[in-house]
């Protein structure tokens, strides 16, 4: 341990090439043979990956079913509570990922700070989660395309998958630029919708109908769900937490990108610090305005197809604004394609990280000259073909099944990350490392980590509660809600017993291998920013 510490502390790289050298030294036994990932992601790429990774179909369309079930106040509170839990989880992720910016840091943190068996199960859980999410988001995109045409969905699936596959086989810098573009569209759209929501609510639409809090009074602020009275309203509120779990999925992607980020000890903390207000602005305010503009009893929220089920489109059509629904639909399609793109990137890096830890076949470590792990990308991409199930079943059913599996996987990962951080913090204390020396220092730790852990465990265990109530049993919904838990358990037990792993002692945790040293002031991208770029950076 002392030798590792001395090697890292003596390193003093002054540019991007030196940063890569330090990283390669930390993983010498695999890099010398197979090559390594390149730090091709710039600070602005990381910022937009952090934003765009959480903005998908769930925010624009899926939020409608949550409104119909819980009501406007329940929707607002559900997204607010989930935002706080995600922020709490990201505080710990920020500390770990900025100190040790490794490929697939999510899985590696569980391996280093808890148990290799947990890292194995989290890594494979997140890999198949991302692989399934490619198909889920592609199915969501096809669902939106059907707003315009009834052409066989196989054609649209093929087009989307080819574009996504091509972007991920290019250098990571090209992927970063693509996500920068896609995320920009998402941000402009959601900001525009928030402004439009305020205008429509105050009577600025063509009908000049001032809505105010009308729909909070009738049909009501909190809907009863399954039961009646306060119990029914509580269950309605809890159901929105389940919907939010899918909508918020991908918030941790910024940590996965840490291994390919230039100057990660500067870029990662900056992205993490801005997580809270982004969540509040995009999700909490979005949920608030949706609840103002559309009554929870609107039949299109449940029976509408594709973008017709989006509360934003319902509000725009009710206000009598033409053309805009078509523009929103176009943006939503790019949003879904962007999410599929991000999940293919993230999934392939999880697979690469598993191979680095010798928890996956070693041929997966092979990279091309651009630093792309092409075997990892190809194998992960194959699962996007599951989207073709929409040809034999309705796109909405496929999207529902797949999104349920994805939500459970996210909850499992977030729970493990919170627990891994609590042990990481104990290791800092035991090894005499001051938190003030870390690139990023989380707020109210370790209490925020324990809050996030408790919140995610509760939602995970009860996310399928509806199927256990009288008259609501549904085998497909049960499997979608809970099959991820036994799969995760099987992964854990398999590695635990075959490799006879043990929980890593606090005093023996490796807090040095993989660190990136250097003078953070030597950031060429930061130095060359114009005034306009600096203002834009502050806003986002």
C-alpha positions as CSV (number, residue, x, y, z in Angstrom):
1,X,0.0,0.0,0.0
2,X,2.8,2.4,0.9
3,X,4.5,1.8,-2.5
4,X,1.3,2.6,-4.4
5,X,0.8,5.7,-2.4
6,X,4.4,6.9,-3.0
7,X,4.1,6.2,-6.8
8,X,0.9,8.3,-7.1
9,X,2.0,11.1,-4.9
10,X,5.3,11.5,-6.7
11,X,3.6,11.7,-10.1
12,X,3.1,15.3,-11.3
13,X,1.7,15.3,-14.8
14,X,1.3,18.6,-16.5
15,X,-0.8,17.8,-19.5
16,X,-3.3,15.3,-21.0
17,X,-0.5,13.0,-22.2
18,X,0.9,12.7,-18.6
19,X,-2.6,12.1,-17.2
20,X,-2.9,9.1,-19.5
21,X,0.5,7.8,-18.5
22,X,-0.5,7.9,-14.8
23,X,-3.7,6.0,-15.6
24,X,-1.9,3.4,-17.7
25,X,0.6,2.8,-14.9
26,X,-2.3,2.1,-12.6
27,X,-3.5,-0.7,-14.9
28,X,-0.2,-1.8,-16.4
29,X,-0.8,-5.5,-16.5
30,X,-3.8,-5.1,-18.8
31,X,-2.9,-2.0,-20.7
32,X,0.4,-3.3,-22.0
33,X,-1.3,-6.2,-23.6
34,X,-4.6,-4.9,-24.7
35,X,-4.4,-1.1,-25.0
36,X,-6.4,1.3,-22.9
37,X,-9.3,3.8,-23.0
38,X,-8.4,7.3,-24.0
39,X,-9.3,10.4,-22.0
40,X,-11.1,12.0,-24.9
41,X,-14.0,13.6,-23.1
42,X,-13.7,17.3,-22.3
43,X,-15.3,19.1,-19.4
44,X,-18.3,20.3,-21.5
45,X,-18.9,16.7,-22.6
46,X,-19.0,15.6,-19.0
47,X,-21.3,18.4,-18.1
48,X,-23.8,17.5,-20.8
49,X,-23.5,13.8,-20.2
50,X,-24.5,14.5,-16.6
51,X,-27.5,16.4,-17.8
52,X,-28.5,14.4,-20.8
53,X,-28.1,11.0,-19.1
54,X,-31.2,11.7,-17.0
55,X,-33.4,13.3,-19.6
56,X,-35.2,10.6,-21.6
57,X,-38.6,9.5,-22.6
58,X,-39.6,9.1,-18.9
59,X,-39.5,12.8,-18.3
60,X,-41.5,13.8,-21.3
61,X,-44.0,10.9,-21.7
62,X,-43.8,8.5,-18.7
63,X,-44.5,11.3,-16.3
64,X,-48.1,11.3,-17.6
65,X,-49.0,7.9,-16.1
66,X,-47.6,9.0,-12.8
67,X,-49.8,12.1,-12.9
68,X,-52.9,9.9,-13.7
69,X,-52.2,7.6,-10.8
70,X,-51.1,9.9,-8.1
71,X,-52.4,13.4,-8.9
72,X,-50.5,16.7,-9.3
73,X,-49.3,17.1,-5.7
74,X,-48.3,13.5,-5.4
75,X,-46.4,13.8,-8.7
76,X,-44.6,16.9,-7.5
77,X,-43.7,15.4,-4.1
78,X,-42.6,12.1,-5.6
79,X,-40.2,13.7,-8.0
80,X,-39.0,16.1,-5.3
81,X,-38.2,13.2,-2.8
82,X,-36.5,11.2,-5.6
83,X,-34.4,14.2,-6.6
84,X,-33.2,14.5,-3.0
85,X,-32.3,10.8,-2.8
86,X,-30.4,11.0,-6.2
87,X,-28.5,14.0,-5.0
88,X,-27.6,12.2,-1.8
89,X,-26.3,9.2,-3.7
90,X,-24.3,11.5,-6.1
91,X,-22.6,13.2,-3.2
92,X,-20.9,9.9,-2.4
93,X,-20.3,9.0,-6.0
94,X,-18.6,12.3,-6.6
95,X,-16.1,11.7,-3.8
96,X,-15.2,8.3,-5.1
97,X,-15.2,9.0,-8.8
98,X,-13.2,12.2,-8.6
99,X,-10.5,10.6,-6.4
100,X,-10.4,7.4,-8.4
101,X,-11.6,8.1,-12.0
102,X,-11.5,4.5,-13.2
103,X,-13.5,3.0,-16.2
104,X,-16.8,1.6,-14.9
105,X,-16.2,3.3,-11.5
106,X,-19.6,2.2,-10.3
107,X,-18.7,-1.5,-10.2
108,X,-15.1,-0.9,-9.2
109,X,-16.1,1.1,-6.1
110,X,-18.2,-1.8,-4.9
111,X,-15.3,-4.2,-5.5
112,X,-12.7,-2.1,-3.7
113,X,-14.8,-0.8,-0.8
114,X,-17.2,-3.7,0.0
115,X,-16.6,-7.1,-1.6
116,X,-15.4,-8.3,-5.0
117,X,-18.6,-10.4,-5.2
118,X,-20.7,-7.2,-4.8
119,X,-18.6,-5.5,-7.5
120,X,-19.2,-8.5,-9.8
121,X,-23.0,-8.4,-9.3
122,X,-23.3,-4.6,-9.6
123,X,-21.1,-4.7,-12.7
124,X,-23.1,-7.4,-14.5
125,X,-26.4,-5.9,-13.2
126,X,-25.6,-2.5,-14.7
127,X,-24.3,-4.1,-17.9
128,X,-27.5,-5.9,-18.6
129,X,-29.5,-2.9,-17.3
130,X,-27.8,-0.7,-19.9
131,X,-28.2,-3.4,-22.6
132,X,-31.9,-3.7,-21.9
133,X,-32.3,0.1,-21.7
134,X,-31.0,0.3,-25.3
135,X,-34.0,-1.7,-26.4
136,X,-36.3,0.1,-24.1
137,X,-35.4,3.6,-25.3
138,X,-35.5,2.4,-28.9
139,X,-38.9,1.0,-28.4
140,X,-39.9,4.4,-26.8
141,X,-38.6,6.1,-29.9
142,X,-40.7,3.9,-32.2
143,X,-43.7,4.6,-30.0
144,X,-43.2,8.3,-30.7
145,X,-42.6,7.8,-34.5
146,X,-46.1,6.2,-34.6
147,X,-47.5,9.7,-33.9
148,X,-46.8,10.4,-37.6
149,X,-46.9,7.1,-39.4
150,X,-48.0,3.4,-39.2
151,X,-45.0,2.1,-41.2
152,X,-43.7,-1.2,-39.8
153,X,-41.7,-0.3,-36.7
154,X,-38.8,-2.6,-37.8
155,X,-37.7,0.0,-40.3
156,X,-37.4,2.7,-37.6
157,X,-35.7,0.4,-35.2
158,X,-33.1,-0.4,-37.8
159,X,-32.4,3.2,-38.5
160,X,-32.0,4.2,-34.8
161,X,-29.8,1.2,-33.9
162,X,-27.5,1.7,-36.9
163,X,-26.9,5.4,-35.9
164,X,-26.4,4.5,-32.2
165,X,-24.0,1.6,-33.1
166,X,-22.0,3.8,-35.5
167,X,-21.5,6.6,-32.9
168,X,-20.2,4.1,-30.3
169,X,-17.7,2.5,-32.6
170,X,-16.1,5.9,-33.2
171,X,-13.6,7.6,-31.0
172,X,-15.0,8.6,-27.6
173,X,-14.6,12.3,-28.5
174,X,-17.1,11.8,-31.3
175,X,-19.5,10.2,-28.9
176,X,-19.0,13.1,-26.5
177,X,-19.8,15.6,-29.3
178,X,-23.0,13.6,-30.2
179,X,-24.1,13.6,-26.6
180,X,-23.3,17.3,-26.4
181,X,-25.6,18.0,-29.4
182,X,-28.4,15.7,-28.2
183,X,-28.3,17.0,-24.6
184,X,-28.4,20.6,-26.0
185,X,-31.7,19.8,-27.8
186,X,-33.1,18.2,-24.6
187,X,-32.1,21.2,-22.5
188,X,-33.5,23.8,-24.9
189,X,-36.7,21.8,-25.2
190,X,-37.3,21.3,-21.4
191,X,-36.5,25.0,-20.7
192,X,-38.8,26.1,-23.5
193,X,-41.6,23.8,-22.1
194,X,-41.1,25.2,-18.6
195,X,-41.5,28.8,-19.9
196,X,-44.4,27.7,-22.0
197,X,-46.0,26.0,-19.0
198,X,-45.8,29.2,-17.0
199,X,-47.3,31.3,-19.8
200,X,-50.2,28.9,-20.4
201,X,-50.9,28.6,-16.7
202,X,-51.2,32.4,-16.4
203,X,-53.5,32.7,-19.4
204,X,-51.0,33.6,-22.0
205,X,-52.2,31.0,-24.5
206,X,-54.4,31.5,-27.6
207,X,-57.5,30.9,-25.4
208,X,-56.3,33.2,-22.6
209,X,-57.7,30.8,-20.1
210,X,-56.0,31.4,-16.7
211,X,-55.6,27.9,-15.2
212,X,-53.8,28.6,-12.0
213,X,-54.3,25.7,-9.5
214,X,-57.6,24.7,-10.9
215,X,-56.8,21.0,-11.4
216,X,-55.4,20.8,-7.8
217,X,-58.9,21.6,-6.6
218,X,-60.8,19.5,-9.1
219,X,-60.3,16.6,-9.7
220,X,-57.9,17.0,-6.7
221,X,-54.3,17.3,-5.6
222,X,-53.8,13.7,-4.5
223,X,-55.5,10.8,-6.1
224,X,-56.6,7.7,-4.2
225,X,-54.9,4.5,-5.5
226,X,-56.1,1.0,-4.7
227,X,-57.3,2.0,-1.3
228,X,-59.5,4.9,-0.1
229,X,-58.9,7.8,2.2
230,X,-55.4,8.7,3.5
231,X,-54.1,5.2,2.7
232,X,-55.1,5.5,-0.9
233,X,-53.5,8.9,-1.2
234,X,-50.3,7.6,0.3
235,X,-50.2,4.7,-2.1
236,X,-50.8,7.2,-5.0
237,X,-47.8,9.2,-3.7
238,X,-45.7,6.0,-3.4
239,X,-46.5,5.0,-7.0
240,X,-44.9,8.2,-8.3
241,X,-41.6,7.2,-6.6
242,X,-41.6,4.0,-8.8
243,X,-42.2,6.0,-11.9
244,X,-39.4,8.5,-11.0
245,X,-36.9,5.6,-10.5
246,X,-37.0,5.0,-14.3
247,X,-37.1,8.7,-15.2
248,X,-34.0,9.4,-13.1
249,X,-32.1,6.5,-14.4
250,X,-28.7,7.4,-15.8
251,X,-27.8,10.1,-13.2
252,X,-24.7,8.1,-12.3
253,X,-23.4,8.0,-15.9
254,X,-21.0,10.8,-15.2
255,X,-19.0,8.5,-12.9
256,X,-18.8,5.8,-15.6
257,X,-17.3,8.4,-18.0
258,X,-14.6,9.4,-15.4
259,X,-12.1,6.9,-16.9
260,X,-12.2,8.7,-20.2
261,X,-12.5,12.3,-19.0
262,X,-9.7,14.8,-19.4
263,X,-8.9,16.4,-16.1
264,X,-11.4,14.3,-14.1
265,X,-10.5,15.8,-10.8
266,X,-11.8,19.1,-12.1
267,X,-14.6,18.0,-14.4
268,X,-16.3,15.4,-12.2
269,X,-16.7,17.6,-9.1
270,X,-18.1,20.4,-11.2
271,X,-20.7,18.1,-12.7
272,X,-21.7,16.7,-9.4
273,X,-22.0,20.1,-7.7
274,X,-24.6,21.1,-10.3
275,X,-26.7,17.9,-10.0
276,X,-29.2,19.2,-7.4
277,X,-30.3,22.3,-9.2
278,X,-30.5,20.5,-12.5
279,X,-32.7,17.9,-10.9
280,X,-34.9,20.6,-9.4
281,X,-35.1,22.6,-12.6
282,X,-35.8,19.8,-15.0
283,X,-37.7,17.2,-13.0
284,X,-39.3,18.9,-10.0
285,X,-40.4,22.0,-11.9
286,X,-41.4,19.8,-14.9
287,X,-43.6,17.7,-12.6
288,X,-45.0,20.9,-11.0
289,X,-46.1,22.5,-14.3
290,X,-47.4,19.2,-15.7
291,X,-49.7,19.0,-12.7
292,X,-50.9,22.6,-13.2
293,X,-51.7,22.2,-16.9
294,X,-53.4,18.8,-17.2
295,X,-56.1,17.3,-15.1
296,X,-55.1,13.8,-13.7
297,X,-58.4,12.5,-15.1
298,X,-57.5,13.3,-18.7
299,X,-58.1,9.9,-20.6
300,X,-55.1,10.5,-22.9
301,X,-52.7,10.2,-20.0
302,X,-53.5,6.5,-19.8
303,X,-55.1,5.6,-23.2
304,X,-53.0,7.9,-25.4
305,X,-50.4,6.4,-27.7
306,X,-46.8,7.7,-27.8
307,X,-46.5,11.4,-27.7
308,X,-50.3,11.8,-27.4
309,X,-49.9,10.5,-23.9
310,X,-47.4,13.2,-23.0
311,X,-48.9,15.7,-20.6
312,X,-46.9,18.5,-22.4
313,X,-48.5,17.7,-25.7
314,X,-52.0,17.4,-24.1
315,X,-51.6,20.8,-22.6
316,X,-50.4,22.4,-25.9
317,X,-53.2,20.8,-27.8
318,X,-55.8,22.0,-25.2
319,X,-54.4,25.5,-25.5
320,X,-55.0,25.4,-29.3
321,X,-51.3,25.8,-30.4
322,X,-50.7,24.0,-33.8
323,X,-47.5,22.5,-35.1
324,X,-45.7,22.6,-31.7
325,X,-46.7,19.0,-30.9
326,X,-44.9,17.8,-34.0
327,X,-41.7,19.7,-33.1
328,X,-41.8,18.2,-29.6
329,X,-42.3,14.8,-31.0
330,X,-39.2,15.2,-33.2
331,X,-37.2,16.3,-30.1
332,X,-38.5,13.4,-28.1
333,X,-37.3,10.9,-30.8
334,X,-33.8,12.4,-30.7
335,X,-34.0,12.2,-26.9
336,X,-34.9,8.5,-26.9
337,X,-32.1,7.9,-29.4
338,X,-29.7,9.8,-27.2
339,X,-30.6,7.7,-24.2
340,X,-30.0,4.5,-26.2
341,X,-26.7,6.0,-27.4
342,X,-25.7,6.8,-23.8
343,X,-26.7,3.4,-22.5
344,X,-24.6,1.6,-25.2
345,X,-21.6,3.7,-24.2
346,X,-22.1,3.1,-20.5
347,X,-22.9,-0.6,-20.9
348,X,-19.7,-1.2,-22.9
349,X,-17.6,0.6,-20.3
350,X,-19.1,-1.5,-17.5
351,X,-18.1,-4.7,-19.5
352,X,-14.6,-3.3,-20.0
353,X,-14.3,-2.5,-16.3
354,X,-15.4,-6.1,-15.4
355,X,-12.7,-7.5,-17.7
356,X,-10.1,-5.2,-16.0
357,X,-11.1,-6.7,-12.7
358,X,-10.8,-10.2,-14.2
359,X,-14.6,-10.7,-13.7
360,X,-15.2,-11.0,-17.5
361,X,-13.2,-12.6,-20.3
362,X,-9.9,-10.9,-21.1
363,X,-10.5,-10.5,-24.8
364,X,-13.0,-7.8,-23.9
365,X,-10.0,-5.5,-23.0
366,X,-9.0,-5.2,-26.6
367,X,-9.3,-1.6,-27.9
368,X,-8.8,-0.1,-31.3
369,X,-6.5,2.9,-32.1
370,X,-9.1,5.3,-30.9
371,X,-9.3,3.6,-27.5
372,X,-12.8,2.1,-28.2
373,X,-13.3,-1.4,-26.6
374,X,-14.9,-2.8,-29.8
375,X,-15.8,-6.2,-28.4
376,X,-17.5,-4.6,-25.4
377,X,-19.5,-2.3,-27.7
378,X,-20.4,-5.1,-30.1
379,X,-21.7,-7.5,-27.5
380,X,-23.7,-4.8,-25.7
381,X,-25.1,-3.6,-28.9
382,X,-26.6,-7.0,-29.7
383,X,-29.2,-6.5,-27.0
384,X,-30.6,-3.5,-28.8
385,X,-32.1,-6.1,-31.1
386,X,-34.7,-6.8,-28.4
387,X,-36.5,-3.7,-29.6
388,X,-37.7,-5.8,-32.6
389,X,-40.2,-7.4,-30.1
390,X,-42.3,-4.3,-30.9
391,X,-43.0,-5.9,-34.3
392,X,-45.0,-8.8,-32.7
393,X,-46.3,-6.8,-29.7
394,X,-47.3,-3.2,-29.2
395,X,-44.5,-0.7,-28.6
396,X,-46.2,0.5,-25.4
397,X,-46.2,-3.0,-23.9
398,X,-42.6,-3.7,-24.7
399,X,-41.6,-0.3,-23.4
400,X,-43.5,-0.9,-20.2
401,X,-41.9,-4.3,-19.6
402,X,-38.4,-3.2,-20.3
403,X,-38.6,0.0,-18.4
404,X,-39.8,-1.9,-15.3
405,X,-36.7,-4.2,-15.5
406,X,-34.4,-1.1,-15.9
407,X,-35.9,0.7,-13.0
408,X,-35.3,-2.2,-10.6
409,X,-31.7,-2.5,-11.8
410,X,-31.1,1.2,-11.2
411,X,-32.5,0.9,-7.6
412,X,-30.2,-2.0,-6.9
413,X,-27.1,-0.1,-8.1
414,X,-28.0,3.1,-6.3
415,X,-28.5,1.2,-3.1
416,X,-25.1,-0.5,-3.4
417,X,-23.3,2.8,-4.3
418,X,-24.6,4.4,-1.1
419,X,-23.4,1.5,1.0
420,X,-20.0,1.4,-0.8
421,X,-19.5,5.1,0.1
422,X,-20.1,4.5,3.8
423,X,-17.2,2.1,3.8
424,X,-15.1,4.3,1.6
425,X,-15.5,7.1,4.2
426,X,-14.5,4.7,7.0
427,X,-11.4,3.8,5.0
428,X,-10.5,7.5,4.7
429,X,-10.6,7.9,8.5
430,X,-8.8,4.6,9.2
431,X,-6.0,5.4,6.7
432,X,-5.6,9.0,7.9
433,X,-6.7,10.7,4.7
434,X,-8.4,14.1,5.3
435,X,-11.5,14.7,3.3
436,X,-10.4,18.3,2.7
437,X,-7.7,16.9,0.4
438,X,-10.2,15.2,-1.9
439,X,-11.1,16.8,-5.3
440,X,-14.8,16.7,-4.2
441,X,-16.2,16.8,-0.7
442,X,-19.8,15.6,-0.3
443,X,-22.4,17.4,1.8
444,X,-23.6,16.1,5.2
445,X,-21.8,12.8,4.8
446,X,-22.2,10.0,5.8
447,X,-25.8,10.9,6.7
448,X,-26.8,11.7,3.1
449,X,-25.4,8.3,2.0
450,X,-27.5,6.5,4.6
451,X,-30.6,8.5,3.7
452,X,-30.2,7.5,0.0
453,X,-29.6,3.9,1.0
454,X,-32.8,3.7,3.1
455,X,-34.9,5.5,0.5
456,X,-33.8,3.2,-2.4
457,X,-34.2,0.0,-0.3
458,X,-37.8,1.0,0.5
459,X,-38.7,1.8,-3.1
460,X,-36.9,-1.4,-4.3
461,X,-38.7,-3.7,-1.9
462,X,-42.2,-2.2,-2.5
463,X,-42.0,-1.1,-6.1
464,X,-44.4,-3.9,-7.2
465,X,-46.8,-3.6,-4.2
466,X,-49.8,-3.2,-6.5
467,X,-49.7,-6.8,-7.7
468,X,-50.1,-8.1,-4.1
469,X,-53.4,-6.2,-3.5
470,X,-56.8,-7.8,-4.1
471,X,-57.8,-8.2,-7.7
472,X,-54.5,-6.6,-9.1
473,X,-52.3,-9.7,-9.6
474,X,-50.4,-9.6,-12.9
475,X,-47.6,-12.0,-13.6
476,X,-45.9,-9.8,-16.1
477,X,-45.9,-6.8,-13.7
478,X,-44.6,-9.0,-10.9
479,X,-41.7,-10.3,-13.0
480,X,-40.9,-6.8,-14.3
481,X,-40.8,-5.4,-10.8
482,X,-38.9,-8.1,-9.0
483,X,-37.0,-10.4,-11.3
484,X,-33.9,-8.1,-11.1
485,X,-33.5,-9.0,-7.4
486,X,-32.9,-12.8,-7.7
487,X,-30.7,-12.2,-10.8
488,X,-28.6,-9.8,-8.7
489,X,-28.5,-12.3,-5.9
490,X,-27.4,-15.1,-8.2
491,X,-24.6,-13.0,-9.5
492,X,-23.4,-12.2,-6.0
493,X,-23.6,-15.8,-4.7
494,X,-21.9,-17.2,-7.8
495,X,-18.8,-15.0,-7.4
496,X,-18.9,-15.3,-3.7
497,X,-18.7,-19.1,-3.6
498,X,-16.6,-19.8,-6.8
499,X,-13.9,-17.2,-5.8
500,X,-14.4,-17.5,-2.1
501,X,-14.3,-13.7,-1.7
502,X,-14.4,-11.8,1.6
503,X,-15.5,-8.4,2.6
504,X,-12.5,-6.0,2.1
505,X,-11.1,-4.9,5.5
506,X,-11.3,-1.2,6.1
507,X,-7.6,-0.8,6.7
508,X,-6.7,-2.7,3.5
509,X,-8.8,-0.8,1.0
510,X,-6.9,0.5,-1.9
511,X,-7.4,4.3,-2.1
512,X,-4.4,5.0,-4.3
513,X,-4.2,2.9,-7.4
514,X,-5.9,4.7,-10.3
515,X,-5.6,8.3,-8.9
516,X,-4.8,11.0,-11.4
517,X,-2.4,13.6,-10.2
518,X,-1.6,16.9,-11.7
519,X,-2.1,20.7,-11.5
520,X,-5.8,21.3,-12.2
521,X,-5.0,24.9,-13.2
522,X,-3.4,23.5,-16.4
523,X,-6.7,23.1,-18.2
524,X,-6.4,24.3,-21.8
525,X,-10.1,24.2,-22.4
526,X,-10.7,26.2,-19.3
527,X,-8.1,28.9,-20.2
528,X,-9.4,29.5,-23.8
529,X,-13.1,30.1,-22.8
530,X,-14.6,33.2,-24.2
531,X,-16.9,35.4,-22.0
532,X,-20.0,33.8,-23.7
533,X,-18.7,30.3,-23.0
534,X,-18.0,31.2,-19.4
535,X,-21.6,32.5,-19.0
536,X,-23.0,29.4,-20.7
537,X,-20.9,27.2,-18.4
538,X,-22.2,29.0,-15.3
539,X,-25.8,28.4,-16.4
540,X,-25.3,24.7,-17.1
